[in-house]
């Protein structure tokens, strides 16, 4: 229990009692490499060892789930490119439109966003910044390499694949225009100092990661995001995730046919950037 709770505290990933064996399986190789058989000994290494940072990095890489693909749940991606980006440049011409893809895994999500913006005629013509992050250094290294196998393309329309990817040794690579549009970094969603500088984005994609967090940690991450987001900021979660059952600063809204989260009421709504503002601004595009 000590080790499980420490892992949840530091990474957000929570293993309920019926999944404790899964956590044990993920830890065994790391412990064996250190010549350990005791989970308590490994706990002390993570908690007090002088090289704890390196051990945590290895653990986060081990916990990472490299399961994603291009054009996954595309409604929010298309709404971002075709509604939110266009509105941004109409209301704030010349200012960068900022997107943060949190928990980006191996990079398929941010490249899909860049692809949608390119298809909308905005990428390269308007100031757009896409930052993608993951807690796992190994995932970010793979995203930076930008080499993808067939499974990554199982949802991407063939016409888009033909237009934006080319065959390379060992897989497929994105067009340099897309690859250059994304900046990659590491960030741990449960560490406020990692999140705050990135959460100033106009749109945050934080999909398929909170499903691994306990409710109290989800609420904590949501508050950190809300504190740093601009008044008009929008948060995208996956279809299997929801904030509606929790007390957070977000309200579910529909934007361009996609469900997203905007900050709730108050000054944000009055300034046209919260949930009420989002509904009022988007009446003409639904």
Backbone as JSON, one array per atom type, in Angstrom:
{
  "sequence": "XXXXXXXXXXXXXXXXXXXXXXXXXXXXXXXXXXXXXXXXXXXXXXXXXXXXXXXXXXXXXXXXXXXXXXXXXXXXXXXXXXXXXXXXXXXXXXXXXXXXXXXXXXXXXXXXXXXXXXXXXXXXXXXXXXXXXXXXXXXXXXXXXXXXXXXXXXXXXXXXXXXXXXXXXXXXXXXXXXXXXXXXXXXXXXXXXXXXXXXXXXXXXXXXXXXXXXXXXXXXXXXXXXXXXXXXXXXXXXXXXXXXXXXXXXXXXXXXXXXXXXXXXXXXXXXXXXXXXXXXXXXXXX",
  "N": [[0.82, -1.21, 0.0], [1.94, 1.24, 0.76], [3.82, 1.71, -1.31], [2.17, 1.7, -3.57], [0.54, 3.95, -3.05], [2.47, 5.94, -3.02], [3.31, 5.9, -5.67], [0.94, 6.74, -6.91], [0.72, 9.3, -5.83], [2.94, 10.62, -6.91], [2.82, 10.24, -9.68], [0.2, 10.19, -10.45], [-1.08, 7.95, -11.43], [-3.21, 5.46, -10.46], [-3.57, 2.42, -8.82], [-6.08, 0.37, -8.14], [-7.32, -1.92, -5.6], [-7.96, -4.31, -6.93], [-6.23, -4.23, -9.0], [-3.66, -4.39, -8.18], [-1.89, -6.46, -8.64], [-1.18, -6.02, -11.25], [0.33, -3.68, -11.04], [2.46, -4.74, -9.54], [3.55, -6.51, -11.43], [4.53, -4.68, -13.31], [6.53, -3.52, -11.88], [8.42, -5.46, -11.29], [10.58, -6.0, -13.11], [12.08, -3.65, -12.93], [12.81, -3.7, -10.25], [14.26, -6.07, -10.19], [16.46, -5.37, -11.74], [17.77, -3.82, -9.96], [18.55, -5.62, -8.16], [16.69, -6.35, -6.25], [14.09, -7.79, -4.23], [12.14, -7.02, -2.58], [9.3, -5.06, -2.14], [9.14, -3.03, -0.3], [11.8, -2.25, 0.03], [12.21, -1.13, -2.5], [10.44, 0.97, -2.39], [11.75, 2.61, -0.5], [14.0, 3.26, -1.99], [12.86, 4.84, -4.03], [11.89, 6.87, -2.47], [13.99, 7.92, -0.89], [16.55, 7.56, -1.99], [19.65, 8.77, -3.3], [19.75, 8.84, -6.02], [17.15, 8.98, -6.82], [15.59, 10.42, -8.67], [16.32, 9.45, -11.19], [15.43, 6.81, -10.95], [12.69, 7.24, -10.69], [12.16, 8.25, -13.22], [12.6, 5.96, -14.81], [10.56, 4.38, -13.81], [8.24, 5.8, -14.54], [8.43, 5.6, -17.32], [8.0, 2.87, -17.5], [5.37, 2.64, -16.65], [4.0, 3.92, -18.64], [1.55, 3.89, -21.24], [1.68, 2.92, -24.35], [-0.43, 3.33, -26.36], [-2.01, 4.57, -28.87], [-3.27, 6.48, -31.68], [-3.46, 7.95, -34.98], [-5.89, 10.48, -35.67], [-7.7, 9.92, -33.66], [-10.77, 9.85, -32.07], [-11.88, 12.25, -33.55], [-13.59, 14.49, -33.49], [-13.2, 16.63, -31.64], [-10.72, 17.53, -32.45], [-11.24, 18.45, -35.05], [-13.11, 20.44, -34.47], [-11.49, 22.19, -33.07], [-9.73, 23.08, -35.09], [-11.47, 24.05, -37.1], [-13.36, 25.69, -35.87], [-12.59, 26.87, -33.26], [-9.93, 27.82, -33.74], [-10.34, 29.48, -35.98], [-12.14, 31.37, -34.9], [-10.46, 32.46, -32.98], [-8.54, 33.87, -34.51], [-10.15, 35.67, -35.77], [-11.04, 37.26, -33.65], [-8.74, 37.93, -32.25], [-6.62, 38.91, -34.04], [-3.39, 38.21, -35.34], [-2.31, 37.35, -32.96], [-0.81, 34.54, -31.32], [-2.27, 31.3, -31.69], [-2.6, 28.96, -29.31], [-1.95, 25.59, -28.52], [-2.02, 22.86, -26.37], [-1.0, 19.59, -26.16], [-1.41, 17.42, -23.84], [-0.03, 14.55, -22.19], [0.8, 13.18, -24.55], [1.8, 10.82, -25.51], [3.17, 8.91, -28.06], [3.03, 10.86, -30.0], [1.01, 10.94, -31.95], [-1.43, 12.32, -31.53], [-0.85, 15.25, -31.35], [0.21, 15.59, -33.93], [-2.0, 14.91, -35.46], [-3.65, 17.07, -34.82], [-2.14, 19.16, -35.92], [-2.34, 18.38, -38.57], [-5.11, 18.7, -39.06], [-5.32, 21.47, -38.77], [-3.71, 22.25, -40.9], [-5.22, 21.24, -43.02], [-7.35, 22.92, -42.77], [-6.32, 25.19, -43.78], [-4.8, 26.87, -42.21], [-2.37, 26.32, -40.91], [0.93, 27.43, -40.97], [0.16, 29.75, -42.18], [-0.97, 31.33, -40.31], [-0.21, 32.49, -36.97], [0.55, 29.85, -35.04], [0.95, 27.76, -32.27], [1.95, 24.64, -31.2], [2.32, 22.58, -28.54], [3.51, 19.59, -27.23], [3.39, 17.15, -24.69], [4.6, 14.66, -22.38], [4.74, 12.55, -19.51], [6.57, 10.57, -19.67], [9.83, 10.12, -20.64], [10.74, 8.31, -22.53], [8.52, 8.02, -24.23], [8.34, 10.6, -25.3], [10.79, 10.73, -26.64], [10.32, 8.87, -28.66], [8.22, 10.18, -29.97], [9.54, 12.42, -30.94], [11.22, 11.21, -32.77], [9.41, 10.4, -34.69], [8.52, 8.21, -36.26], [6.32, 5.86, -37.56], [4.24, 2.95, -37.25], [1.96, 0.61, -38.89], [-0.32, 0.3, -37.22], [-0.77, 2.76, -36.12], [-2.2, 4.11, -37.99], [-4.81, 3.28, -38.19], [-7.24, 4.61, -38.0], [-7.07, 6.81, -39.58], [-8.17, 8.65, -42.36], [-7.67, 7.4, -45.68], [-7.0, 9.29, -47.7], [-5.87, 11.43, -46.28], [-3.67, 10.2, -45.15], [-2.18, 9.61, -47.44], [-1.63, 12.16, -48.31], [-0.15, 13.38, -46.24], [1.88, 11.76, -45.22], [4.86, 9.82, -45.69], [6.54, 6.91, -46.94], [9.12, 5.4, -45.06], [12.28, 4.02, -44.0], [11.55, 1.41, -41.94], [9.01, 2.29, -41.27], [6.53, 4.9, -41.33], [6.7, 8.39, -42.0], [5.76, 11.65, -40.91], [4.85, 14.47, -42.93], [7.32, 17.01, -43.23], [6.31, 19.57, -42.69], [4.23, 19.17, -40.88], [5.58, 17.9, -38.78], [7.42, 19.83, -37.98], [5.74, 21.64, -36.84], [5.17, 21.01, -34.26], [6.25, 21.17, -30.92], [8.09, 19.37, -28.52], [8.09, 18.23, -25.13], [8.82, 17.21, -21.73], [6.47, 16.6, -19.13], [4.88, 16.34, -16.03], [1.69, 15.64, -15.08], [0.75, 15.87, -12.48], [2.36, 17.59, -11.21], [2.45, 20.81, -10.33], [4.29, 22.79, -11.07], [5.2, 21.87, -13.5], [2.92, 21.88, -15.06], [1.65, 24.46, -15.05], [3.1, 26.42, -16.76], [2.46, 25.43, -19.28], [-0.27, 25.23, -19.44], [-1.36, 27.63, -20.19], [-2.42, 27.66, -22.65], [-4.73, 28.11, -25.43], [-6.33, 25.99, -26.13], [-6.51, 22.87, -24.57], [-5.6, 19.58, -24.85], [-6.22, 16.81, -23.08], [-6.33, 13.87, -23.01], [-7.42, 10.53, -22.49], [-5.82, 9.92, -20.27], [-6.57, 10.68, -17.69], [-8.23, 8.63, -17.01], [-6.74, 6.83, -15.66], [-6.36, 7.9, -13.2], [-7.22, 8.5, -9.75], [-10.28, 9.87, -8.36], [-9.82, 12.09, -6.63], [-7.33, 12.97, -7.44], [-7.85, 13.61, -10.1], [-9.54, 15.81, -9.75], [-7.73, 17.54, -8.57], [-5.81, 17.93, -10.63], [-7.5, 19.09, -12.53], [-8.09, 21.52, -11.25], [-5.57, 22.72, -11.19], [-5.16, 23.08, -13.93], [-7.31, 24.81, -14.53], [-6.61, 27.05, -13.03], [-4.45, 28.08, -14.43], [-5.22, 28.37, -17.08], [-6.27, 30.58, -19.77], [-9.05, 32.95, -19.69], [-10.75, 32.31, -21.84], [-10.09, 29.74, -22.4], [-10.2, 26.27, -23.44], [-10.86, 22.9, -22.59], [-10.15, 19.61, -23.55], [-11.28, 16.39, -23.1], [-11.26, 12.76, -23.26], [-13.79, 10.55, -24.69], [-14.29, 8.67, -22.79], [-13.83, 9.83, -20.39], [-14.77, 12.11, -17.78], [-15.72, 15.18, -16.23], [-18.03, 15.87, -15.07], [-19.11, 14.61, -12.87], [-17.69, 15.49, -10.77], [-16.69, 18.12, -8.51], [-15.62, 20.74, -10.07], [-13.93, 23.49, -11.77], [-15.02, 23.56, -14.26], [-17.32, 23.39, -17.05], [-19.37, 21.41, -19.1], [-19.54, 21.88, -22.58], [-20.83, 22.33, -25.9], [-19.14, 22.51, -28.88], [-18.94, 23.27, -32.14], [-20.05, 20.77, -32.76], [-18.66, 19.06, -31.13], [-17.94, 17.83, -27.85], [-16.63, 19.64, -25.17], [-14.78, 21.19, -22.48], [-15.33, 24.16, -20.69], [-14.31, 26.94, -18.66], [-16.3, 27.6, -15.79], [-18.95, 29.93, -15.67], [-19.13, 33.06, -13.83], [-16.6, 35.62, -13.8], [-15.29, 34.75, -16.05], [-17.29, 33.91, -17.85], [-18.52, 36.37, -18.22], [-16.6, 37.69, -19.6], [-16.71, 36.46, -21.97], [-15.34, 34.13, -22.26], [-15.78, 31.89, -20.74], [-17.94, 29.06, -19.9], [-20.55, 30.04, -20.43], [-19.89, 32.12, -22.16], [-18.74, 30.65, -24.23], [-20.96, 29.25, -25.22], [-22.53, 31.39, -26.15], [-20.88, 32.53, -28.1], [-20.83, 30.54, -30.01], [-23.27, 30.03, -31.14], [-23.86, 30.5, -33.77], [-22.51, 28.61, -35.24], [-23.14, 25.98, -34.81]],
  "CA": [[0.0, 0.0, 0.0], [2.83, 2.4, 0.79], [4.39, 1.91, -2.64], [1.08, 2.07, -4.48], [0.13, 5.32, -2.76], [3.55, 6.83, -3.44], [3.23, 5.96, -7.13], [-0.21, 7.58, -7.24], [1.02, 10.67, -5.43], [3.97, 11.21, -7.75], [2.54, 10.1, -11.11], [-1.24, 10.25, -10.71], [-1.6, 6.63, -11.82], [-3.7, 4.78, -9.26], [-3.9, 1.01, -8.99], [-7.04, -0.07, -7.13], [-6.96, -3.21, -5.0], [-8.07, -5.4, -7.89], [-5.19, -4.07, -10.03], [-2.36, -4.34, -7.53], [-1.01, -7.44, -9.29], [-0.67, -5.37, -12.46], [1.42, -2.81, -10.61], [3.58, -5.59, -9.17], [4.17, -7.0, -12.67], [5.25, -3.59, -13.95], [7.69, -3.15, -11.06], [9.35, -6.55, -11.06], [11.8, -5.85, -13.92], [12.86, -2.55, -12.37], [13.37, -4.17, -8.99], [15.28, -7.09, -10.49], [17.65, -4.68, -12.23], [18.45, -3.28, -8.78], [18.86, -6.73, -7.27], [15.73, -6.29, -5.14], [12.89, -8.62, -4.24], [11.21, -6.44, -1.6], [8.66, -3.82, -2.54], [9.47, -2.01, 0.68], [13.12, -1.72, -0.33], [12.05, -0.29, -3.68], [9.8, 2.18, -1.87], [12.78, 3.46, 0.11], [14.83, 3.78, -3.08], [12.13, 5.93, -4.67], [11.63, 7.95, -1.52], [15.14, 8.51, -0.21], [17.83, 7.33, -2.65], [20.25, 9.97, -3.92], [19.49, 8.76, -7.45], [15.72, 8.71, -6.93], [15.03, 11.03, -9.87], [16.52, 8.51, -12.3], [14.55, 5.67, -10.73], [11.34, 7.67, -11.02], [12.08, 8.32, -14.68], [12.44, 4.6, -15.32], [9.25, 3.89, -13.42], [7.24, 6.46, -15.38], [8.51, 4.95, -18.63], [7.41, 1.53, -17.38], [3.93, 2.79, -16.48], [3.42, 4.53, -19.83], [0.75, 3.01, -22.08], [1.9, 3.42, -25.71], [-1.56, 2.91, -27.19], [-2.71, 5.7, -29.46], [-3.25, 6.41, -33.15], [-3.86, 9.18, -35.64], [-7.32, 10.77, -35.9], [-8.47, 9.28, -32.6], [-11.86, 10.72, -31.63], [-11.48, 13.48, -34.26], [-14.53, 15.62, -33.41], [-12.59, 17.76, -30.93], [-9.62, 18.02, -33.29], [-11.83, 19.22, -36.14], [-13.7, 21.66, -33.89], [-10.38, 23.09, -32.75], [-9.22, 23.68, -36.32], [-12.48, 24.7, -37.94], [-14.16, 26.64, -35.11], [-11.86, 27.64, -32.25], [-8.81, 28.54, -34.34], [-10.87, 30.57, -36.82], [-12.66, 32.4, -34.0], [-9.33, 33.13, -32.34], [-7.9, 34.82, -35.41], [-11.11, 36.74, -36.04], [-11.16, 38.13, -32.48], [-7.43, 38.38, -31.8], [-5.73, 38.74, -35.2], [-1.96, 38.43, -35.12], [-1.84, 36.72, -31.72], [-0.67, 33.09, -31.53], [-3.24, 30.33, -31.2], [-1.76, 28.0, -28.6], [-2.55, 24.3, -28.22], [-1.17, 21.94, -25.6], [-1.4, 18.19, -26.14], [-0.83, 16.8, -22.65], [-0.03, 13.09, -22.28], [0.76, 12.97, -26.01], [2.3, 9.49, -25.83], [4.19, 8.9, -29.12], [2.92, 12.02, -30.88], [-0.04, 10.9, -32.96], [-2.45, 13.36, -31.3], [-0.47, 16.6, -31.81], [0.34, 15.59, -35.39], [-3.37, 14.96, -35.99], [-4.1, 18.45, -34.67], [-1.44, 19.94, -36.95], [-2.92, 17.99, -39.85], [-6.41, 19.35, -39.19], [-5.08, 22.89, -38.99], [-3.22, 22.38, -42.27], [-6.36, 21.02, -43.91], [-8.2, 24.11, -42.67], [-5.63, 26.29, -44.42], [-4.29, 27.78, -41.19], [-0.99, 26.02, -40.51], [1.91, 28.1, -41.81], [-0.37, 31.03, -42.62], [-1.34, 32.06, -39.1], [0.67, 32.12, -35.86], [0.03, 28.72, -34.28], [1.95, 27.06, -31.46], [1.49, 23.36, -30.67], [3.28, 21.95, -27.64], [3.08, 18.26, -26.82], [4.18, 16.69, -23.56], [4.27, 13.4, -21.72], [5.59, 12.35, -18.34], [7.58, 9.57, -20.02], [10.89, 10.53, -21.56], [10.79, 7.34, -23.62], [7.45, 8.36, -25.17], [8.72, 11.84, -25.99], [11.87, 10.39, -27.58], [9.69, 8.24, -29.82], [7.47, 11.21, -30.68], [10.5, 13.26, -31.66], [11.71, 10.44, -33.93], [8.35, 10.56, -35.67], [8.41, 7.05, -37.14], [5.08, 5.21, -37.14], [3.85, 1.7, -37.88], [0.63, 0.53, -39.47], [-1.39, 0.43, -36.23], [-1.02, 4.18, -35.86], [-3.01, 4.68, -39.07], [-6.03, 2.5, -38.35], [-8.43, 5.47, -38.06], [-6.8, 7.97, -40.44], [-8.68, 8.5, -43.72], [-6.59, 7.14, -46.64], [-6.58, 10.5, -48.42], [-4.98, 12.2, -45.41], [-2.4, 9.47, -45.03], [-1.44, 9.78, -48.7], [-1.21, 13.56, -48.45], [0.69, 13.9, -45.17], [2.9, 10.81, -44.76], [5.62, 9.13, -46.73], [7.2, 5.69, -46.47], [10.51, 5.54, -44.65], [12.79, 2.76, -43.51], [11.01, 1.04, -40.64], [7.68, 2.81, -41.0], [6.04, 6.07, -42.06], [7.02, 9.67, -41.37], [4.88, 12.77, -41.24], [5.41, 15.56, -43.72], [8.09, 17.92, -42.39], [5.49, 20.71, -42.29], [3.54, 18.78, -39.66], [6.55, 17.58, -37.72], [8.01, 21.08, -37.5], [4.72, 22.46, -36.17], [4.99, 20.54, -32.88], [7.39, 21.17, -30.0], [7.9, 18.31, -27.53], [8.75, 18.39, -23.85], [8.3, 16.32, -20.69], [5.7, 17.27, -18.08], [4.11, 15.46, -15.17], [0.43, 16.33, -14.85], [0.46, 16.08, -11.06], [3.32, 18.57, -10.72], [1.97, 22.13, -10.73], [5.34, 23.56, -11.74], [5.28, 21.4, -14.88], [1.66, 22.14, -15.76], [1.27, 25.87, -15.14], [3.58, 27.14, -17.94], [1.88, 24.88, -20.5], [-1.73, 25.35, -19.4], [-1.8, 28.95, -20.68], [-2.87, 27.45, -24.03], [-6.13, 28.37, -25.75], [-6.99, 24.68, -26.12], [-5.7, 21.82, -23.96], [-6.02, 18.2, -25.04], [-5.73, 15.97, -21.98], [-7.23, 12.76, -23.3], [-7.01, 9.14, -22.24], [-4.84, 9.81, -19.19], [-7.25, 10.79, -16.4], [-8.87, 7.35, -16.71], [-5.84, 6.08, -14.77], [-6.22, 8.65, -11.96], [-8.32, 8.49, -8.79], [-11.08, 11.09, -8.47], [-9.22, 13.24, -5.94], [-6.23, 13.46, -8.28], [-8.46, 14.25, -11.26], [-9.99, 17.14, -9.31], [-6.53, 18.36, -8.33], [-5.27, 18.3, -11.93], [-8.44, 20.03, -13.14], [-7.92, 22.83, -10.62], [-4.3, 23.27, -11.68], [-5.39, 23.54, -15.3], [-8.21, 25.98, -14.5], [-5.9, 28.2, -12.47], [-3.48, 28.62, -15.38], [-5.83, 28.6, -18.39], [-6.86, 31.9, -20.0], [-10.52, 32.93, -19.5], [-11.44, 31.71, -22.98], [-9.49, 28.43, -22.66], [-11.07, 25.1, -23.59], [-10.21, 21.64, -22.23], [-10.69, 18.44, -24.24], [-11.07, 15.07, -22.53], [-11.74, 11.7, -24.15], [-15.18, 10.14, -24.49], [-14.37, 7.8, -21.6], [-13.5, 10.64, -19.22], [-15.77, 13.13, -17.49], [-15.6, 15.99, -15.04], [-19.35, 16.29, -14.63], [-19.45, 14.01, -11.57], [-16.8, 16.08, -9.78], [-16.8, 19.57, -8.3], [-14.47, 21.4, -10.69], [-14.2, 24.81, -12.32], [-15.34, 23.39, -15.67], [-18.67, 23.03, -17.46], [-19.41, 20.77, -20.41], [-20.16, 22.68, -23.63], [-20.73, 21.78, -27.25], [-18.48, 23.45, -29.79], [-18.77, 22.7, -33.47], [-20.42, 19.37, -32.77], [-17.8, 18.3, -30.22], [-18.09, 18.17, -26.44], [-15.41, 20.1, -24.54], [-15.01, 21.83, -21.18], [-14.94, 25.56, -20.53], [-14.42, 27.41, -17.29], [-17.69, 27.86, -15.44], [-19.53, 31.2, -15.28], [-18.38, 34.13, -13.18], [-15.93, 36.62, -14.63], [-14.93, 34.15, -17.32], [-18.44, 34.0, -18.74], [-18.76, 37.79, -18.54], [-15.6, 38.13, -20.57], [-16.9, 35.73, -23.21], [-14.4, 33.03, -22.4], [-16.17, 30.72, -19.96], [-18.94, 28.2, -20.5], [-21.62, 30.87, -20.98], [-19.34, 32.81, -23.32], [-18.57, 29.69, -25.31], [-22.27, 28.98, -25.83], [-22.99, 32.56, -26.87], [-20.04, 32.74, -29.27], [-20.91, 29.46, -30.97], [-24.63, 29.82, -31.59], [-23.97, 30.59, -35.23], [-21.71, 27.61, -35.95], [-23.61, 24.63, -34.51]],
  "C": [[0.85, 1.26, 0.0], [3.34, 2.72, -0.6], [3.32, 2.33, -3.63], [0.68, 3.52, -4.29], [1.21, 6.32, -3.17], [3.54, 7.0, -4.96], [2.09, 6.87, -7.55], [0.07, 9.04, -6.94], [1.96, 11.36, -6.41], [3.66, 11.17, -9.25], [1.07, 10.29, -11.46], [-1.86, 8.9, -10.99], [-1.95, 5.84, -10.57], [-4.09, 3.34, -9.6], [-4.82, 0.58, -7.83], [-6.66, -1.47, -6.65], [-7.01, -4.35, -6.0], [-7.06, -5.29, -9.02], [-3.78, -4.03, -9.43], [-1.39, -5.33, -8.15], [-0.41, -6.85, -10.57], [0.48, -4.44, -12.12], [2.66, -3.64, -10.26], [4.31, -6.1, -10.41], [5.01, -5.92, -13.33], [6.53, -3.24, -13.19], [8.78, -4.22, -11.01], [10.66, -6.39, -11.83], [12.69, -4.75, -13.36], [13.54, -2.97, -11.07], [14.48, -5.2, -9.23], [16.57, -6.45, -10.95], [18.46, -4.08, -11.08], [18.83, -4.38, -7.79], [17.93, -6.81, -6.08], [14.61, -7.3, -5.33], [11.81, -8.06, -3.32], [10.63, -5.13, -2.13], [8.95, -2.69, -1.55], [10.83, -1.4, 0.4], [13.03, -0.78, -1.52], [11.38, 1.03, -3.3], [10.85, 3.14, -1.3], [13.73, 4.03, -0.94], [14.15, 4.99, -3.73], [11.98, 7.14, -3.75], [12.9, 8.67, -1.07], [16.47, 8.38, -0.96], [18.34, 8.61, -3.31], [19.98, 10.01, -5.41], [18.0, 8.52, -7.72], [15.12, 9.27, -8.21], [15.16, 10.09, -11.07], [15.59, 7.31, -12.16], [13.1, 6.03, -11.05], [11.15, 7.76, -12.53], [11.88, 6.95, -15.31], [11.06, 4.05, -15.0], [8.15, 4.51, -14.28], [7.25, 5.86, -16.78], [7.83, 3.59, -18.6], [5.9, 1.61, -17.27], [3.24, 3.32, -17.74], [2.68, 3.48, -20.67], [0.84, 3.53, -23.51], [0.81, 2.97, -26.68], [-2.32, 4.14, -27.66], [-2.62, 5.58, -30.97], [-3.73, 7.74, -33.7], [-5.38, 9.24, -35.79], [-8.2, 10.04, -34.88], [-9.51, 10.26, -32.08], [-11.68, 12.12, -32.24], [-12.4, 14.67, -34.1], [-13.9, 16.85, -32.75], [-11.44, 18.37, -31.75], [-10.17, 18.9, -34.41], [-12.47, 20.51, -35.63], [-12.62, 22.67, -33.53], [-9.9, 23.82, -33.99], [-10.25, 24.55, -37.03], [-13.33, 25.74, -37.22], [-13.27, 27.51, -34.21], [-10.7, 28.44, -32.86], [-9.3, 29.72, -35.18], [-11.41, 31.7, -35.96], [-11.52, 33.19, -33.35], [-8.76, 34.21, -33.26], [-8.86, 35.93, -35.84], [-11.14, 37.75, -34.89], [-9.83, 38.7, -32.02], [-6.41, 38.22, -32.93], [-4.28, 39.05, -34.84], [-1.42, 37.8, -33.86], [-1.78, 35.21, -31.91], [-1.86, 32.31, -30.96], [-2.45, 29.18, -30.62], [-2.55, 26.74, -28.23], [-1.54, 23.48, -27.44], [-1.78, 20.55, -25.66], [-0.69, 17.53, -24.96], [-0.98, 15.28, -22.76], [-0.11, 12.65, -23.74], [1.25, 11.61, -26.44], [3.36, 9.6, -26.94], [3.95, 9.93, -30.22], [1.81, 12.01, -31.9], [-1.08, 12.0, -32.78], [-2.0, 14.74, -31.78], [-0.28, 16.67, -33.32], [-1.03, 15.59, -36.06], [-3.93, 16.38, -35.92], [-3.44, 19.34, -35.73], [-2.01, 19.64, -38.34], [-4.26, 18.68, -40.09], [-6.26, 20.84, -39.45], [-4.55, 23.15, -40.4], [-4.36, 22.22, -43.28], [-7.3, 22.22, -43.9], [-7.55, 25.34, -43.28], [-5.01, 27.29, -43.45], [-2.82, 27.55, -40.86], [-0.01, 26.65, -41.49], [1.46, 29.46, -42.3], [-0.76, 31.93, -41.45], [-0.43, 31.63, -37.97], [0.04, 31.05, -34.97], [1.17, 28.04, -33.55], [1.33, 25.79, -30.9], [2.61, 22.78, -29.82], [2.7, 20.62, -27.2], [3.98, 17.77, -25.7], [3.73, 15.31, -23.11], [5.18, 13.29, -20.51], [6.74, 11.41, -18.64], [8.58, 10.11, -21.02], [10.97, 9.6, -22.75], [9.73, 7.64, -24.67], [7.8, 9.61, -25.97], [9.84, 11.58, -26.98], [11.29, 9.75, -28.84], [8.9, 9.26, -30.64], [8.41, 12.09, -31.5], [11.08, 12.53, -32.87], [10.68, 10.45, -35.04], [8.23, 9.43, -36.67], [7.26, 6.18, -36.66], [4.79, 3.96, -37.95], [2.4, 1.71, -38.3], [-0.49, 0.76, -38.46], [-1.73, 1.88, -35.94], [-1.98, 4.79, -36.87], [-4.39, 4.04, -39.19], [-7.3, 3.36, -38.41], [-8.24, 6.66, -39.02], [-7.36, 7.73, -41.84], [-7.54, 8.33, -44.72], [-6.09, 8.39, -47.36], [-5.63, 11.34, -47.59], [-3.64, 11.51, -45.25], [-1.56, 9.68, -46.28], [-0.87, 11.19, -48.81], [-0.13, 13.95, -47.45], [1.77, 12.95, -44.66], [3.61, 10.17, -45.93], [6.35, 7.94, -46.11], [8.66, 5.98, -46.16], [10.98, 4.2, -44.12], [12.25, 2.49, -42.09], [9.64, 1.58, -40.33], [7.3, 3.97, -41.9], [6.37, 7.33, -41.28], [6.05, 10.75, -41.83], [5.62, 13.77, -42.12], [6.16, 16.51, -42.8], [7.31, 19.14, -41.92], [4.75, 20.4, -40.99], [4.51, 18.6, -38.51], [7.14, 18.86, -37.11], [7.03, 21.94, -36.71], [4.59, 22.13, -34.69], [6.3, 20.61, -32.11], [7.1, 20.17, -28.89], [8.69, 18.61, -26.26], [8.19, 17.36, -22.88], [7.57, 17.15, -19.64], [4.88, 16.23, -17.34], [2.84, 16.19, -14.75], [0.11, 16.58, -13.38], [1.43, 17.07, -10.43], [2.92, 19.96, -11.23], [3.03, 22.93, -11.49], [5.56, 23.11, -13.18], [4.08, 21.87, -15.7], [1.43, 23.63, -16.03], [1.8, 26.59, -16.38], [2.95, 26.68, -19.25], [0.38, 25.11, -20.59], [-2.23, 26.73, -19.79], [-2.33, 28.86, -22.1], [-4.35, 27.8, -24.19], [-6.95, 27.09, -25.72], [-6.02, 23.67, -25.51], [-6.36, 20.47, -24.26], [-5.38, 17.38, -23.93], [-6.57, 14.69, -22.0], [-6.58, 11.41, -23.0], [-5.86, 9.02, -21.24], [-5.53, 9.85, -17.82], [-8.01, 9.51, -16.04], [-8.02, 6.51, -15.76], [-5.71, 6.74, -13.4], [-7.43, 8.42, -11.05], [-9.03, 9.85, -8.83], [-10.44, 12.3, -7.79], [-8.07, 13.82, -6.75], [-6.76, 14.13, -9.54], [-8.9, 15.67, -10.9], [-8.8, 18.07, -9.1], [-5.92, 18.83, -9.65], [-6.18, 19.32, -12.61], [-8.3, 21.42, -12.55], [-6.64, 23.5, -11.08], [-4.46, 23.82, -13.09], [-6.23, 24.81, -15.3], [-7.49, 27.22, -14.0], [-5.0, 28.88, -13.51], [-4.09, 28.97, -16.73], [-6.31, 30.04, -18.55], [-8.38, 31.82, -19.88], [-11.27, 32.23, -20.62], [-10.96, 30.28, -23.25], [-10.51, 27.3, -22.66], [-10.26, 23.84, -23.31], [-10.92, 20.49, -22.92], [-10.29, 17.17, -23.5], [-11.59, 14.02, -23.51], [-13.18, 11.35, -23.82], [-15.36, 9.29, -23.25], [-14.04, 8.53, -20.32], [-14.57, 11.71, -19.02], [-15.43, 13.88, -16.22], [-16.95, 16.31, -14.42], [-19.73, 15.71, -13.26], [-18.64, 14.61, -10.43], [-17.07, 17.57, -9.64], [-15.53, 20.22, -8.84], [-14.9, 22.75, -11.23], [-14.6, 24.74, -13.79], [-16.8, 23.0, -15.88], [-18.61, 22.46, -18.87], [-20.15, 21.65, -21.4], [-20.01, 21.96, -24.95], [-20.18, 22.85, -28.18], [-18.28, 22.77, -31.13], [-19.08, 21.22, -33.55], [-19.59, 18.49, -31.86], [-18.03, 18.76, -28.79], [-16.72, 18.47, -25.83], [-15.77, 20.72, -23.19], [-14.5, 23.26, -21.21], [-15.05, 25.93, -19.06], [-15.85, 27.84, -17.0], [-17.92, 29.3, -15.05], [-18.61, 32.27, -14.77], [-17.78, 35.1, -14.16], [-15.59, 36.05, -15.99], [-16.08, 34.25, -18.31], [-18.69, 35.44, -19.15], [-17.79, 38.29, -19.58], [-15.71, 37.34, -21.87], [-15.98, 34.56, -23.34], [-14.79, 31.81, -21.63], [-17.25, 29.93, -20.67], [-20.05, 29.02, -21.14], [-21.13, 31.59, -22.23], [-19.18, 31.88, -24.5], [-19.89, 29.42, -26.0], [-22.73, 30.17, -26.66], [-22.2, 32.76, -28.16], [-20.33, 31.73, -30.37], [-22.32, 29.18, -31.47], [-24.71, 29.74, -33.11], [-23.19, 29.51, -35.96], [-22.16, 26.18, -35.64], [-24.43, 24.07, -35.65]]
}
